[in-house]
Amino acid sequence: WAGLLRPWLVGLLGLWALGAWVQALAQSADLLVNQVPAPAALPAGGVVTYNVTVTNNGPNAATAVALSDTMDAGATVLSATPSGGGSCGAPAATFTCNWPSLNSGASVTVAVQVRLPTVGVWNNAVSVSSATPDPTPDNNRLSRFATATAAADLVLTASTSEPGTGIAA
């Protein structure tokens, strides 16, 4: 009987392993990242808030979700505040925010405050990943720009050449 039972048992174990592999392969989560700078234009030296959103379009929950954020050199990242039980590393030109999981259909956000020190166009690049396979990775990366403009430096002076005209000097 051992000779007949052995091939059957090996075949059964092989089918079980194949089923586990197929089930693991079927797990996927389509993560999408978006961001909006507010305001999109501001005076140099001002603070812009990049509102970053990560959405799981499913069909399954995503595990070990990580958002990487890279700001142009010279900008100062002041803070990164995540929602949904996430945590972010210390504010720096590049930092990462993590969530243990993100259910299908759910979204989390990070408000990233950045000081733009000089006139110019400033890029913020974000990307999201997870331990769960993503069938559409092209929507996992996005760059958005904020523009720092020259601040007006106005001085108002008034003078009069004739006394008694009612204009104060």
Disulfide bonds with the S-S distance in Angstrom:
Cys88-Cys97 1.97
